[in-house]
Amino acid sequence: MPQLNENSVLERAKKIRLLLLDVDGVLTDGRIIIGSYGDEIKNFDVNDGLGIFLIKKGGLRSAIITAKNSRAVKIRARHLKIDKVYENHYKIKSLNDIKKRFKVKEEEICFVGDDLIDLSILKRVGLACAVPNACKEVKDAAHYVTRLPGGKGAVREICELILKAQGKWDELVKAYSE
């Protein structure tokens, strides 16, 4: 992982307007359970969900980019009011559409990934994040590697990092403490 100081990561986080997330290994722990009828079951973390909700309350947008179609992902995205789900794409080919749709520059995107398929986007965005269970190449390309693993609070950690860097965290927390 590049040795960026905390100030550099915070400066990058201040510019973020879009949180872009991989699914398997990031929003989930990477396991996929296939039921006897072929139904796919994924485990999502409720703390990650609240982090995404807070990102939206903080005025940022969110999207998912995943290499495979999944009904479970679409349902979770709908529950969290995630703005767009990109499925079955070569991820880098979706980047131009993402920038255009969300009217953002690459430096205004935070992407969280964990595997080789994520490298092309990680190398282009303003805040590249990896989870500790990511492959070495992804961690090496990341500006920030979370302390918490994928599917177990990593996304929430990044949401808090961004909202704190932008000075929005205290106000969001205050709404829950009154």
C-alpha angles and dihedrals in degrees: 000000000000111000100239116165121240091254091058092052091047091049089053091047092053090065097051119120100158130047109205117191137193113213117211108064093007109052088020133034088253097257119124118198116203115202123217090262092052094259116148120229123195130181115229124188117238091212090057088051093054089048090056090047090052091049088057092046087051090059099257127122131228138207138177125225117189135162096228139050114250130173089202091058092049091051093048091047091051091050091052094042091236107181100230140000118209112198136176094014136127091250098226090054088061094054095083091050090048092052092047097043094047096034092231136137120231091255089059093059126089112198125190117200142156112191144049093270087065098055098090092058095039089058092055108041130090095240115026113190132186134186120235090249090059121114117267095255092056093048089049090053094047127100089204134023115198123235091220120067127246113280091018107076104304093120092048089052090055093045090054092047092054096043093047092048089052093048093243101109101083093051092049091049091047090061088062098044099055 
